[in-house]
Structures are given as structure tokens and as C-alpha cells.
């Protein structure tokens, strides 16, 4: 081989090697660049676990998705009506819940008619029990004028309940004189009321149950 041909072959080989080296370098740079791009793209996902509390990612992890539930109309006391509301339960009347009045009647030998109405804005129940009617401070108290038990009566608005008191059931002369009676709703009523009745003679008194009609409150002779 001549010297010129050998020199040309060496130059050609060097050029080819240079081209191969450049291609390899470009491939290496491209791979490195792709790796860097891939790494930067995955950074937010990795950092999401440590996202600031104000970020959307943190907010999503905190939300429970359940709204608080309240009671309709508050938690008032009373009986459940079945639709989430409460119905007031009627309270037992006390003597101070009632507007009282008395009237002297001549029927059946004479008796005192007691009328009871609830005060304005009050609804209460007179229990199916004998009214407590007493005279003076010596403990004289009216017994039952009826054998059957009464019925409870709800007082509200203009609804009235009536009871009749016969202060003297004995035929003999004598007895104690009073000009007022004491009424209460049961013996445990803490606020009995004293009602004027004029001068009456008291001896073994009796009282009827509560009635919704004054005609039914006449004590038996």
C-alpha cells in the first residue's frame, strides 16, 4: 500500500470515529435530559404529602364531607310528635296557676260553687282527684261528696272547672263559723289560696269532684 493511500485511510477512519463519538454523546445527553425532566415532573407528587396546610391537597385530606346535624326547633322538652318536633306536655295545675271565684248557691240546702280557670297564658291539668278544701287553721277539711272518682280536666283559655262545697252536712245545731275557705290542688300543693265566702257554719263539710258543668257540681244532700 502506498503512503498516500494509507494516509487517506487513516483520515477516513478518524472522521468516522469522531462521528460515532458525537452520536454517542448526543444519546447520552438526551438520556440525561429525559431523566432530569422525569425527575422534575415527579417532584410535586412526592412533595404533596408535605404540602402546606393552606394548599388544596392538604384541604382535601382534612375535609370530612359530613355536615353537622342540629335538632329541629332546638332540644326543647316534651313528647316526641314523630316528625322531629316536640309537643309540650301538660303540667299539673297548682293553685297559683288558677283564677278562682266562689258563689253561694241555695240549691240542695245551700252550697258554695267554686270556679277555676287557668290564668292568662297558662295551660295546666286538674288531676282526677278530689279538690282540697279546708277551713281555718285547725285542719278541718272537706271529705268526698261523690263515690265515683272524677276525670282530669285541662284548663286553658275560657275552659272552666267547677266543684261544689257543702260546708255543713249535719242536722244538729252547732259548728264553726268561717268567712273564707282554703283551696288547693291536692294536699301537697305549696300555694293554697284563701277565698272569701261570707259567713258560713262548718260541720263535716264535703266537696264534689271537678266538673266541666256547674250543674254537675251540686253536692248531694
FINU-809727 format. One record per residue: z, x, y of N, C-alpha, C, O in turn; residue number from 0; residue in one letter. Coordinates in nm, 3 decimals. Example, Ala and Ser with C-alpha at 12.3 -4.5 7.8 and 13.67 -1.06 7.14 Angstrom:
# residues 2
ATOM     n.zz     n.xx     n.yy    ca.zz    ca.xx    ca.yy     c.zz     c.xx     c.yy     o.zz     o.xx     o.yy    k  r
ATOM    0.780    1.319   -0.569    0.780    1.230   -0.450    0.780    1.320   -0.330    0.846    1.424   -0.332    0  A
ATOM    0.708    1.285   -0.225    0.714    1.367   -0.106    0.787    1.290    0.003    0.804    1.341    0.114    1  S
***
This chain:
# residues 221
ATOM     n.zz     n.xx     n.yy    ca.zz    ca.xx    ca.yy     c.zz     c.xx     c.yy     o.zz     o.xx     o.yy    k  r
ATOM    0.000    0.086   -0.118    0.000    0.000    0.000    0.000    0.089    0.122    0.074    0.188    0.131    0  X
ATOM   -0.085    0.052    0.216   -0.096    0.135    0.337    0.024    0.112    0.424    0.097    0.014    0.409    1  X
ATOM    0.043    0.202    0.514    0.158    0.189    0.605    0.148    0.070    0.694    0.250    0.010    0.725    2  X
ATOM    0.029    0.033    0.738    0.015   -0.084    0.828    0.049   -0.213    0.756    0.114   -0.302    0.812    3  X
ATOM    0.004   -0.224    0.631    0.034   -0.349    0.556    0.182   -0.360    0.529    0.239   -0.469    0.537    4  X
ATOM    0.247   -0.247    0.497    0.393   -0.253    0.473    0.467   -0.294    0.599    0.563   -0.371    0.592    5  X
ATOM    0.424   -0.245    0.711    0.493   -0.278    0.837    0.475   -0.425    0.869    0.568   -0.490    0.918    6  X
ATOM    0.356   -0.480    0.843    0.331   -0.621    0.871    0.413   -0.710    0.780    0.461   -0.815    0.822    7  X
ATOM    0.430   -0.667    0.653    0.509   -0.746    0.560    0.656   -0.749    0.599    0.722   -0.852    0.587    8  X
ATOM    0.706   -0.635    0.645    0.847   -0.630    0.689    0.872   -0.719    0.809    0.974   -0.787    0.817    9  X
ATOM    0.775   -0.717    0.903    0.791   -0.802    1.023    0.790   -0.948    0.984    0.869   -1.027    1.035   10  X
ATOM    0.699   -0.984    0.893    0.689   -1.125    0.849    0.816   -1.169    0.779    0.864   -1.281    0.799   11  X
ATOM    0.871   -1.082    0.697    0.996   -1.115    0.627    1.111   -1.132    0.722    1.194   -1.222    0.704   12  X
ATOM    1.119   -1.049    0.823    1.227   -1.059    0.922    1.219   -1.188    0.999    1.321   -1.253    1.024   13  X
ATOM    1.097   -1.226    1.036    1.080   -1.353    1.111    1.124   -1.471    1.026    1.191   -1.562    1.075   14  X
ATOM    1.085   -1.469    0.896    1.121   -1.580    0.806    1.271   -1.589    0.789    1.327   -1.699    0.787   15  X
ATOM    1.336   -1.475    0.775    1.484   -1.475    0.762    1.551   -1.527    0.887    1.650   -1.599    0.881   16  X
ATOM    1.494   -1.488    1.002    1.552   -1.537    1.128    1.542   -1.688    1.137    1.635   -1.755    1.182   17  X
ATOM    1.428   -1.741    1.092    1.412   -1.887    1.097    1.509   -1.954    1.005    1.567   -2.057    1.041   18  X
ATOM    1.529   -1.899    0.888    1.626   -1.958    0.794    1.767   -1.955    0.849    1.843   -2.051    0.834   19  X
ATOM    1.802   -1.844    0.913    1.938   -1.834    0.972    1.960   -1.938    1.080    2.067   -1.999    1.088   20  X
ATOM    1.858   -1.959    1.164    1.870   -2.059    1.271    1.888   -2.198    1.214    1.968   -2.277    1.265   21  X
ATOM    1.812   -2.228    1.108    1.823   -2.361    1.046    1.962   -2.381    0.986    2.021   -2.489    0.999   22  X
ATOM    2.014   -2.278    0.920    2.148   -2.287    0.861    2.253   -2.307    0.966    2.347   -2.386    0.948   23  X
ATOM    2.238   -2.235    1.080    2.335   -2.250    1.189    2.331   -2.390    1.247    2.435   -2.449    1.278   24  X
ATOM    2.207   -2.443    1.262    2.196   -2.578    1.319    2.261   -2.681    1.226    2.328   -2.773    1.272   25  X
ATOM    2.240   -2.664    1.096    2.301   -2.757    1.000    2.452   -2.749    1.006    2.522   -2.850    0.999   26  X
ATOM    2.501   -2.623    1.019    2.648   -2.606    1.026    2.706   -2.669    1.151    2.809   -2.735    1.146   27  X
ATOM    2.635   -2.648    1.266    2.683   -2.709    1.392    2.680   -2.860    1.385    2.772   -2.927    1.433   28  X
ATOM    2.574   -2.916    1.324    2.564   -3.063    1.315    2.676   -3.120    1.231    2.734   -3.223    1.264   29  X
ATOM    2.707   -3.050    1.119    2.815   -3.098    1.033    2.949   -3.093    1.104    3.031   -3.183    1.092   30  X
ATOM    2.968   -2.983    1.181    3.094   -2.970    1.256    3.106   -3.078    1.360    3.212   -3.136    1.381   31  X
ATOM    2.992   -3.104    1.428    2.993   -3.208    1.532    3.021   -3.344    1.473    3.095   -3.423    1.531   32  X
ATOM    2.962   -3.373    1.356    2.987   -3.504    1.292    3.131   -3.518    1.253    3.191   -3.625    1.266   33  X
ATOM    3.189   -3.406    1.202    3.331   -3.412    1.163    3.420   -3.437    1.281    3.518   -3.512    1.272   34  X
ATOM    3.386   -3.371    1.395    3.468   -3.392    1.515    3.458   -3.535    1.562    3.557   -3.597    1.600   35  X
ATOM    3.334   -3.590    1.560    3.314   -3.729    1.604    3.391   -3.825    1.516    3.452   -3.920    1.564   36  X
ATOM    3.386   -3.799    1.384    3.457   -3.885    1.292    3.607   -3.879    1.315    3.676   -3.980    1.308   37  X
ATOM    3.657   -3.759    1.342    3.800   -3.744    1.367    3.843   -3.816    1.492    3.949   -3.879    1.494   38  X
ATOM    3.760   -3.807    1.601    3.800   -3.875    1.724    3.793   -4.025    1.709    3.871   -4.097    1.771   39  X
ATOM    3.699   -4.075    1.626    3.687   -4.220    1.608    3.805   -4.275    1.532    3.841   -4.391    1.553   40  X
ATOM    3.867   -4.196    1.445    3.979   -4.247    1.366    4.111   -4.232    1.437    4.213   -4.281    1.388   41  X
ATOM    4.114   -4.164    1.552    4.241   -4.137    1.622    4.312   -4.264    1.667    4.432   -4.275    1.642   42  X
ATOM    4.244   -4.364    1.734    4.315   -4.484    1.778    4.380   -4.559    1.665    4.490   -4.611    1.681   43  X
ATOM    4.315   -4.566    1.549    4.374   -4.639    1.438    4.502   -4.574    1.393    4.601   -4.640    1.362   44  X
ATOM    4.498   -4.440    1.390    4.618   -4.369    1.348    4.727   -4.383    1.450    4.845   -4.394    1.416   45  X
ATOM    4.686   -4.384    1.579    4.787   -4.393    1.685    4.838   -4.534    1.701    4.939   -4.555    1.768   46  X
ATOM    4.771   -4.634    1.640    4.811   -4.773    1.658    4.953   -4.797    1.614    5.023   -4.879    1.675   47  X
ATOM    5.000   -4.729    1.510    5.136   -4.751    1.461    5.238   -4.713    1.565    5.349   -4.765    1.566   48  X
ATOM    5.199   -4.619    1.654    5.292   -4.574    1.757    5.248   -4.622    1.894    5.276   -4.558    1.995   49  X
ATOM    5.178   -4.737    1.898    5.127   -4.789    2.025    5.242   -4.830    2.114    5.347   -4.872    2.064   50  X
ATOM    5.226   -4.819    2.247    5.331   -4.861    2.340    5.363   -5.007    2.321    5.281   -5.085    2.273   51  X
ATOM    5.484   -5.044    2.361    5.529   -5.181    2.339    5.445   -5.281    2.415    5.438   -5.397    2.375   52  X
ATOM    5.381   -5.241    2.525    5.301   -5.335    2.604    5.160   -5.350    2.555    5.084   -5.430    2.610   53  X
ATOM    5.121   -5.274    2.450    4.984   -5.278    2.402    4.961   -5.401    2.318    5.056   -5.455    2.261   54  X
ATOM    4.833   -5.449    2.306    4.804   -5.566    2.223    4.846   -5.549    2.079    4.890   -5.645    2.016   55  X
ATOM    4.833   -5.427    2.024    4.870   -5.406    1.885    5.018   -5.430    1.865    5.059   -5.495    1.768   56  X
ATOM    5.100   -5.377    1.958    5.244   -5.396    1.946    5.280   -5.541    1.963    5.367   -5.592    1.893   57  X
ATOM    5.213   -5.610    2.056    5.242   -5.752    2.078    5.212   -5.834    1.956    5.287   -5.926    1.924   58  X
ATOM    5.104   -5.805    1.886    5.068   -5.881    1.767    5.172   -5.866    1.658    5.198   -5.961    1.584   59  X
ATOM    5.231   -5.748    1.648    5.330   -5.728    1.542    5.460   -5.799    1.574    5.538   -5.828    1.483   60  X
ATOM    5.486   -5.829    1.705    5.611   -5.893    1.742    5.605   -6.045    1.735    5.707   -6.109    1.709   61  X
ATOM    5.489   -6.103    1.757    5.481   -6.249    1.766    5.514   -6.313    1.633    5.466   -6.271    1.528   62  X
ATOM    5.600   -6.420    1.637    5.636   -6.489    1.513    5.542   -6.604    1.484    5.531   -6.647    1.369   63  X
ATOM    5.473   -6.655    1.588    5.379   -6.764    1.567    5.446   -6.898    1.548    5.377   -6.995    1.518   64  X
ATOM    5.579   -6.909    1.564    5.652   -7.034    1.545    5.724   -7.070    1.673    5.806   -6.993    1.723   65  X
ATOM    5.695   -7.187    1.727    5.761   -7.230    1.849    5.899   -7.283    1.816    5.922   -7.335    1.707   66  X
ATOM    5.993   -7.269    1.911    6.127   -7.322    1.891    6.127   -7.474    1.889    6.048   -7.537    1.959   67  X
ATOM    6.214   -7.532    1.809    6.222   -7.677    1.798    6.351   -7.727    1.861    6.458   -7.672    1.837   68  X
ATOM    6.340   -7.833    1.945    6.457   -7.892    2.006    6.478   -8.032    1.951    6.392   -8.085    1.882   69  X
ATOM    6.592   -8.091    1.980    6.618   -8.227    1.936    6.576   -8.324    2.043    6.601   -8.301    2.162   70  X
ATOM    6.513   -8.429    2.004    6.464   -8.528    2.099    6.581   -8.596    2.165    6.668   -8.654    2.100   71  X
ATOM    6.580   -8.587    2.300    6.688   -8.654    2.371    6.821   -8.584    2.360    6.925   -8.643    2.390   72  X
ATOM    6.820   -8.458    2.316    6.945   -8.386    2.306    7.018   -8.420    2.176    6.965   -8.489    2.089   73  X
ATOM    7.143   -8.368    2.165    7.219   -8.388    2.043    7.329   -8.489    2.070    7.445   -8.463    2.038   74  X
ATOM    7.299   -8.597    2.124    7.399   -8.695    2.150    7.463   -8.749    2.028    7.404   -8.746    1.920   75  X
ATOM    7.579   -8.796    2.041    7.644   -8.855    1.927    7.589   -8.991    1.899    7.522   -9.049    1.985   76  X
ATOM    7.614   -9.048    1.778    7.570   -9.180    1.741    7.507   -9.183    1.605    7.500   -9.081    1.536   77  X
ATOM    7.460   -9.303    1.565    7.396   -9.319    1.436    7.248   -9.287    1.446    7.183   -9.323    1.544   78  X
ATOM    7.196   -9.219    1.344    7.054   -9.184    1.343    6.971   -9.308    1.322    6.989   -9.380    1.223   79  X
ATOM    6.878   -9.334    1.415    6.794   -9.452    1.404    6.676   -9.431    1.311    6.604   -9.527    1.281   80  X
ATOM    6.653   -9.307    1.263    6.546   -9.279    1.170    6.423   -9.221    1.235    6.332   -9.178    1.164   81  X
ATOM    6.416   -9.218    1.368    6.299   -9.162    1.437    6.338   -9.045    1.526    6.268   -9.015    1.623   82  X
ATOM    6.447   -8.979    1.493    6.490   -8.862    1.570    6.576   -8.896    1.689    6.620   -8.806    1.761   83  X
ATOM    6.602   -9.022    1.712    6.685   -9.063    1.824    6.821   -9.110    1.772    6.840   -9.132    1.653   84  X
ATOM    6.913   -9.125    1.866    7.046   -9.170    1.831    7.075   -9.305    1.896    7.039   -9.329    2.011   85  X
ATOM    7.140   -9.391    1.821    7.187   -9.516    1.877    7.337   -9.505    1.903    7.411   -9.459    1.816   86  X
ATOM    7.383   -9.547    2.021    7.526   -9.542    2.045    7.602   -9.629    1.945    7.561   -9.740    1.914   87  X
ATOM    7.712   -9.577    1.897    7.796   -9.654    1.805    7.901   -9.727    1.888    7.967   -9.665    1.972   88  X
ATOM    7.917   -9.859    1.865    8.009   -9.939    1.945    8.152   -9.891    1.929    8.200   -9.873    1.817   89  X
ATOM    8.221   -9.871    2.041    8.359   -9.827    2.037    8.450   -9.949    2.031    8.414  -10.057    2.076   90  X
ATOM    8.567   -9.930    1.975    8.665  -10.038    1.970    8.722  -10.057    2.111    8.754   -9.961    2.180   91  X
ATOM    8.735  -10.183    2.150    8.788  -10.212    2.284    8.934  -10.169    2.295    9.011  -10.180    2.200   92  X
ATOM    8.968  -10.121    2.410    9.107  -10.105    2.449    9.137  -10.208    2.558    9.045  -10.261    2.620   93  X
ATOM    9.263  -10.236    2.581    9.297  -10.338    2.681    9.242  -10.302    2.819    9.210  -10.391    2.898   94  X
ATOM    9.231  -10.172    2.847    9.182  -10.131    2.979    9.029  -10.134    2.989    8.975  -10.103    3.095   95  X
ATOM    8.959  -10.170    2.879    8.814  -10.189    2.883    8.778  -10.333    2.918    8.660  -10.366    2.934   96  X
ATOM    8.877  -10.418    2.928    8.856  -10.562    2.934    8.905  -10.620    3.067    9.007  -10.580    3.122   97  X
ATOM    8.827  -10.717    3.115    8.872  -10.802    3.228    8.938  -10.925    3.168    8.874  -11.002    3.096   98  X
ATOM    9.066  -10.943    3.198    9.144  -11.050    3.136    9.164  -11.167    3.234    9.168  -11.149    3.356   99  X
ATOM    9.177  -11.285    3.176    9.219  -11.401    3.255    9.295  -11.498    3.164    9.272  -11.501    3.044  100  X
ATOM    9.384  -11.575    3.222    9.461  -11.674    3.146    9.453  -11.810    3.214    9.432  -11.819    3.335  101  X
ATOM    9.470  -11.914    3.135    9.466  -12.050    3.187    9.558  -12.140    3.103    9.553  -12.135    2.980  102  X
ATOM    9.639  -12.219    3.168    9.726  -12.312    3.096    9.648  -12.437    3.058    9.583  -12.498    3.142  103  X
ATOM    9.655  -12.475    2.931    9.586  -12.592    2.879    9.691  -12.692    2.826    9.797  -12.652    2.779  104  X
ATOM    9.659  -12.822    2.834    9.752  -12.926    2.790    9.726  -12.974    2.649    9.812  -13.040    2.589  105  X
ATOM    9.609  -12.943    2.595    9.574  -12.988    2.461    9.671  -12.931    2.358    9.724  -12.821    2.375  106  X
ATOM    9.694  -13.007    2.250    9.778  -12.963    2.138    9.921  -12.931    2.184    9.984  -12.838    2.133  107  X
ATOM    9.971  -13.008    2.279   10.107  -12.989    2.324   10.124  -12.879    2.429   10.235  -12.849    2.472  108  X
ATOM   10.012  -12.820    2.469   10.016  -12.715    2.571   10.004  -12.575    2.512   10.075  -12.540    2.418  109  X
ATOM    9.917  -12.498    2.565    9.899  -12.360    2.520    9.836  -12.278    2.633    9.798  -12.332    2.736  110  X
ATOM    9.825  -12.149    2.611    9.767  -12.057    2.708    9.635  -12.005    2.650    9.632  -11.949    2.541  111  X
ATOM    9.527  -12.025    2.725    9.397  -11.974    2.682    9.374  -11.836    2.744    9.377  -11.821    2.867  112  X
ATOM    9.353  -11.738    2.660    9.323  -11.602    2.706    9.173  -11.579    2.696    9.113  -11.605    2.591  113  X
ATOM    9.114  -11.532    2.804    8.971  -11.499    2.804    8.955  -11.349    2.825    9.016  -11.291    2.914  114  X
ATOM    8.871  -11.288    2.742    8.847  -11.142    2.750    8.698  -11.116    2.767    8.617  -11.166    2.690  115  X
ATOM    8.663  -11.036    2.868    8.525  -10.991    2.890    8.526  -10.841    2.915    8.622  -10.788    2.972  116  X
ATOM    8.422  -10.774    2.872    8.413  -10.629    2.896    8.392  -10.603    3.044    8.322  -10.677    3.113  117  X
ATOM    8.453  -10.498    3.092    8.431  -10.457    3.231    8.286  -10.412    3.249    8.217  -10.381    3.151  118  X
ATOM    8.242  -10.408    3.373    8.102  -10.372    3.402    8.068  -10.236    3.343    8.143  -10.139    3.358  119  X
ATOM    7.953  -10.230    3.274    7.904  -10.105    3.217    7.965  -10.069    3.084    7.933   -9.964    3.029  120  X
ATOM    8.053  -10.154    3.028    8.120  -10.123    2.901    8.072  -10.217    2.792    8.058  -10.337    2.813  121  X
ATOM    8.046  -10.160    2.675    8.021  -10.237    2.554    8.122  -10.192    2.451    8.129  -10.073    2.419  122  X
ATOM    8.199  -10.285    2.398    8.301  -10.249    2.301    8.321  -10.363    2.202    8.272  -10.474    2.222  123  X
ATOM    8.395  -10.333    2.097    8.412  -10.428    1.987    8.558  -10.469    1.973    8.647  -10.385    1.962  124  X
ATOM    8.580  -10.600    1.975    8.712  -10.652    1.940    8.719  -10.659    1.788    8.638  -10.730    1.728  125  X
ATOM    8.811  -10.590    1.725    8.814  -10.589    1.578    8.855  -10.725    1.523    8.914  -10.808    1.592  126  X
ATOM    8.823  -10.745    1.395    8.859  -10.870    1.327    9.007  -10.865    1.292    9.045  -10.858    1.175  127  X
ATOM    9.089  -10.868    1.393    9.234  -10.862    1.376    9.300  -10.950    1.481    9.241  -10.983    1.583  128  X
ATOM    9.421  -10.986    1.454    9.495  -11.074    1.545    9.521  -11.004    1.678    9.561  -10.887    1.679  129  X
ATOM    9.498  -11.073    1.791    9.535  -11.012    1.919    9.685  -10.986    1.924    9.763  -11.062    1.867  130  X
ATOM    9.724  -10.881    1.991    9.866  -10.853    2.009    9.912  -10.920    2.138    9.867  -10.887    2.247  131  X
ATOM   10.002  -11.014    2.124   10.057  -11.085    2.240   10.209  -11.078    2.230   10.268  -11.124    2.133  132  X
ATOM   10.271  -11.021    2.333   10.416  -11.004    2.335   10.472  -11.064    2.463   10.400  -11.090    2.560  133  X
ATOM   10.604  -11.085    2.461   10.671  -11.148    2.574   10.793  -11.066    2.612   10.881  -11.042    2.530  134  X
ATOM   10.797  -11.022    2.738   10.912  -10.946    2.784   10.925  -10.812    2.715   10.833  -10.764    2.649  135  X
ATOM   11.043  -10.753    2.732   11.068  -10.619    2.679   11.155  -10.619    2.555   11.196  -10.513    2.507  136  X
ATOM   11.183  -10.737    2.501   11.272  -10.741    2.385   11.197  -10.742    2.252   11.259  -10.754    2.147  137  X
ATOM   11.064  -10.728    2.257   10.987  -10.716    2.134   10.944  -10.847    2.074   10.891  -10.849    1.963  138  X
ATOM   10.963  -10.959    2.145   10.915  -11.088    2.094   10.762  -11.087    2.092   10.698  -11.062    2.194  139  X
ATOM   10.707  -11.115    1.975   10.561  -11.105    1.959   10.509  -11.229    1.887   10.575  -11.284    1.799  140  X
ATOM   10.388  -11.272    1.926   10.328  -11.391    1.866   10.278  -11.363    1.726   10.216  -11.259    1.700  141  X
ATOM   10.305  -11.458    1.635   10.255  -11.448    1.498   10.119  -11.517    1.486   10.069  -11.569    1.585  142  X
ATOM   10.060  -11.518    1.367    9.928  -11.577    1.348    9.933  -11.731    1.350   10.020  -11.792    1.288  143  X
ATOM    9.838  -11.789    1.422    9.825  -11.935    1.425    9.722  -11.982    1.323    9.710  -12.102    1.299  144  X
ATOM    9.648  -11.890    1.262    9.545  -11.924    1.163    9.569  -11.844    1.037    9.617  -11.731    1.041  145  X
ATOM    9.533  -11.904    0.926    9.549  -11.834    0.799    9.431  -11.740    0.769    9.449  -11.633    0.713  146  X
ATOM    9.312  -11.782    0.808    9.193  -11.700    0.781    9.182  -11.587    0.882    9.224  -11.599    0.997  147  X
ATOM    9.124  -11.476    0.836    9.101  -11.363    0.927    8.985  -11.395    1.020    8.894  -11.469    0.984  148  X
ATOM    8.988  -11.338    1.138    8.881  -11.359    1.234    8.762  -11.267    1.209    8.760  -11.191    1.112  149  X
ATOM    8.664  -11.273    1.297    8.547  -11.186    1.293    8.545  -11.096    1.414    8.591  -11.134    1.522  150  X
ATOM    8.492  -10.975    1.397    8.484  -10.886    1.512    8.381  -10.939    1.611    8.281  -10.999    1.573  151  X
ATOM    8.407  -10.914    1.737    8.321  -10.964    1.845    8.286  -10.847    1.936    8.373  -10.773    1.980  152  X
ATOM    8.156  -10.832    1.963    8.111  -10.729    2.055    8.109  -10.785    2.196    8.042  -10.885    2.223  153  X
ATOM    8.182  -10.721    2.285    8.188  -10.764    2.424    8.092  -10.680    2.508    8.098  -10.557    2.507  154  X
ATOM    8.005  -10.747    2.578    7.914  -10.679    2.670    7.857  -10.782    2.766    7.835  -10.897    2.728  155  X
ATOM    7.835  -10.742    2.889    7.780  -10.835    2.988    7.870  -10.956    3.006    7.989  -10.943    3.034  156  X
ATOM    7.811  -11.076    2.991    7.886  -11.201    3.011    7.947  -11.256    2.882    8.005  -11.364    2.883  157  X
ATOM    7.933  -11.184    2.771    7.993  -11.230    2.646    8.145  -11.235    2.661    8.207  -11.141    2.712  158  X
ATOM    8.204  -11.345    2.616    8.349  -11.362    2.629    8.410  -11.391    2.493    8.345  -11.448    2.405  159  X
ATOM    8.534  -11.353    2.477    8.612  -11.386    2.358    8.736  -11.463    2.403    8.790  -11.438    2.511  160  X
ATOM    8.779  -11.556    2.319    8.891  -11.644    2.355    8.997  -11.643    2.246    8.967  -11.637    2.127  161  X
ATOM    9.121  -11.649    2.290    9.233  -11.664    2.198    9.333  -11.760    2.262    9.352  -11.760    2.383  162  X
ATOM    9.396  -11.843    2.178    9.494  -11.940    2.229    9.635  -11.905    2.186    9.659  -11.872    2.070  163  X
ATOM    9.728  -11.913    2.278    9.868  -11.879    2.252    9.954  -12.004    2.268    9.953  -12.068    2.373  164  X
ATOM   10.027  -12.037    2.164   10.129  -12.142    2.174   10.264  -12.072    2.185   10.311  -12.015    2.087  165  X
ATOM   10.326  -12.075    2.303   10.448  -11.996    2.320   10.571  -12.055    2.249   10.667  -11.982    2.224  166  X
ATOM   10.568  -12.185    2.218   10.687  -12.247    2.156   10.643  -12.342    2.046   10.580  -12.445    2.072  167  X
ATOM   10.676  -12.307    1.923   10.638  -12.390    1.809   10.757  -12.468    1.752   10.739  -12.548    1.660  168  X
ATOM   10.874  -12.448    1.803   10.992  -12.518    1.753   11.011  -12.649    1.830   10.964  -12.663    1.943  169  X
ATOM   11.081  -12.744    1.767   11.105  -12.874    1.828   11.236  -12.876    1.906   11.253  -12.955    1.999  170  X
ATOM   11.327  -12.792    1.868   11.458  -12.792    1.933   11.448  -12.737    2.074   11.356  -12.663    2.108  171  X
ATOM   11.544  -12.773    2.154   11.551  -12.719    2.289   11.591  -12.571    2.282   11.640  -12.522    2.180  172  X
ATOM   11.568  -12.506    2.388   11.607  -12.366    2.392   11.487  -12.273    2.384   11.374  -12.316    2.365  173  X
ATOM   11.515  -12.148    2.399   11.411  -12.046    2.401   11.430  -11.955    2.522   11.525  -11.973    2.598  174  X
ATOM   11.344  -11.863    2.540   11.349  -11.770    2.653   11.237  -11.803    2.751   11.127  -11.841    2.712  175  X
ATOM   11.268  -11.787    2.876   11.165  -11.817    2.977   11.102  -11.687    3.030   11.169  -11.588    3.057  176  X
ATOM   10.970  -11.693    3.042   10.893  -11.580    3.095   10.787  -11.634    3.190   10.751  -11.751    3.185  177  X
ATOM   10.738  -11.547    3.276   10.627  -11.585    3.364   10.507  -11.492    3.348   10.417  -11.490    3.432  178  X
ATOM   10.506  -11.415    3.239   10.391  -11.330    3.208   10.388  -11.302    3.059   10.489  -11.315    2.989  179  X
ATOM   10.271  -11.264    3.012   10.258  -11.221    2.872   10.195  -11.082    2.871   10.128  -11.040    2.966  180  X
ATOM   10.218  -11.012    2.762   10.161  -10.878    2.746   10.056  -10.886    2.635   10.086  -10.931    2.524  181  X
ATOM    9.934  -10.842    2.665    9.826  -10.847    2.566    9.776  -10.706    2.538    9.778  -10.619    2.626  182  X
ATOM    9.731  -10.685    2.415    9.675  -10.556    2.375    9.580  -10.580    2.259    9.583  -10.685    2.195  183  X
ATOM    9.494  -10.481    2.235    9.402  -10.486    2.121    9.465  -10.407    2.007    9.437  -10.288    1.990  184  X
ATOM    9.550  -10.474    1.931    9.620  -10.407    1.823    9.751  -10.345    1.872    9.769  -10.320    1.991  185  X
ATOM    9.840  -10.320    1.778    9.972  -10.267    1.813    9.967  -10.124    1.865   10.058  -10.080    1.935  186  X
ATOM    9.860  -10.051    1.832    9.852   -9.911    1.875    9.777   -9.892    2.006    9.756   -9.779    2.050  187  X
ATOM    9.737  -10.002    2.071    9.668   -9.992    2.200    9.760   -9.925    2.302    9.870   -9.975    2.326  188  X
ATOM    9.718   -9.813    2.361    9.808   -9.740    2.452    9.814   -9.799    2.593    9.896   -9.757    2.675  189  X
ATOM    9.728   -9.897    2.622    9.723   -9.951    2.758    9.732  -10.103    2.761    9.637  -10.169    2.803  190  X
ATOM    9.845  -10.161    2.716    9.858  -10.306    2.719    9.857  -10.358    2.863    9.891  -10.287    2.958  191  X
ATOM    9.816  -10.485    2.877    9.807  -10.547    3.008    9.908  -10.660    3.020    9.931  -10.737    2.926  192  X
ATOM    9.968  -10.669    3.136   10.058  -10.780    3.166    9.983  -10.884    3.245    9.926  -10.854    3.350  193  X
ATOM    9.981  -11.010    3.195    9.905  -11.117    3.259    9.997  -11.229    3.304   10.083  -11.273    3.227  194  X
ATOM    9.980  -11.276    3.427   10.065  -11.387    3.475   10.027  -11.520    3.407    9.909  -11.546    3.383  195  X
ATOM   10.128  -11.601    3.376   10.101  -11.730    3.309   10.185  -11.844    3.368   10.181  -11.956    3.317  196  X
ATOM   10.258  -11.817    3.472   10.352  -11.920    3.519   10.477  -11.917    3.432   10.489  -11.832    3.344  197  X
ATOM   10.568  -12.009    3.456   10.692  -12.011    3.379   10.671  -12.082    3.246   10.626  -12.197    3.242  198  X
ATOM   10.703  -12.013    3.137   10.688  -12.069    3.002   10.816  -12.046    2.924   10.891  -11.951    2.948  199  X
ATOM   10.839  -12.136    2.828   10.951  -12.120    2.736   10.898  -12.068    2.603   10.804  -12.125    2.547  200  X
ATOM   10.957  -11.961    2.554   10.905  -11.893    2.436   11.005  -11.905    2.321   11.121  -11.868    2.334  201  X
ATOM   10.955  -11.957    2.207   11.036  -11.962    2.085   10.941  -11.967    1.966   10.870  -12.065    1.946  202  X
ATOM   10.940  -11.862    1.888   10.849  -11.846    1.774   10.703  -11.872    1.814   10.640  -11.966    1.764  203  X
ATOM   10.650  -11.792    1.901   10.513  -11.810    1.951   10.409  -11.774    1.844   10.437  -11.697    1.752  204  X
ATOM   10.289  -11.831    1.859   10.177  -11.797    1.770   10.052  -11.777    1.855   10.044  -11.824    1.969  205  X
ATOM    9.954  -11.706    1.798    9.827  -11.681    1.868    9.712  -11.691    1.767    9.726  -11.652    1.651  206  X
ATOM    9.599  -11.744    1.813    9.481  -11.754    1.727    9.408  -11.620    1.719    9.439  -11.526    1.792  207  X
ATOM    9.310  -11.616    1.629    9.216  -11.503    1.627    9.128  -11.510    1.751    9.134  -11.606    1.828  208  X
ATOM    9.046  -11.405    1.770    8.946  -11.408    1.876    8.829  -11.499    1.833    8.787  -11.497    1.717  209  X
ATOM    8.780  -11.577    1.927    8.667  -11.667    1.901    8.566  -11.654    2.014    8.601  -11.618    2.126  210  X
ATOM    8.441  -11.685    1.984    8.338  -11.684    2.087    8.328  -11.818    2.160    8.256  -11.829    2.260  211  X
ATOM    8.399  -11.919    2.111    8.404  -12.051    2.176    8.547  -12.085    2.209    8.636  -12.071    2.125  212  X
ATOM    8.570  -12.130    2.332    8.705  -12.166    2.375    8.760  -12.283    2.292    8.880  -12.293    2.270  213  X
ATOM    8.670  -12.370    2.246    8.716  -12.486    2.167    8.776  -12.446    2.035    8.860  -12.517    1.980  214  X
ATOM    8.735  -12.330    1.982    8.788  -12.283    1.855    8.920  -12.207    1.870    8.981  -12.167    1.771  215  X
ATOM    8.962  -12.187    1.993    9.082  -12.108    2.018    9.203  -12.195    2.048    9.301  -12.148    2.106  216  X
ATOM    9.197  -12.322    2.009    9.313  -12.410    2.028    9.410  -12.387    1.912    9.373  -12.409    1.797  217  X
ATOM    9.535  -12.344    1.939    9.630  -12.319    1.829    9.674  -12.450    1.764    9.693  -12.551    1.831  218  X
ATOM    9.690  -12.445    1.631    9.729  -12.565    1.558    9.870  -12.606    1.600    9.954  -12.522    1.633  219  X
ATOM    9.894  -12.739    1.599   10.026  -12.793    1.638   10.125  -12.766    1.526   10.242  -12.802    1.537  220  X
***
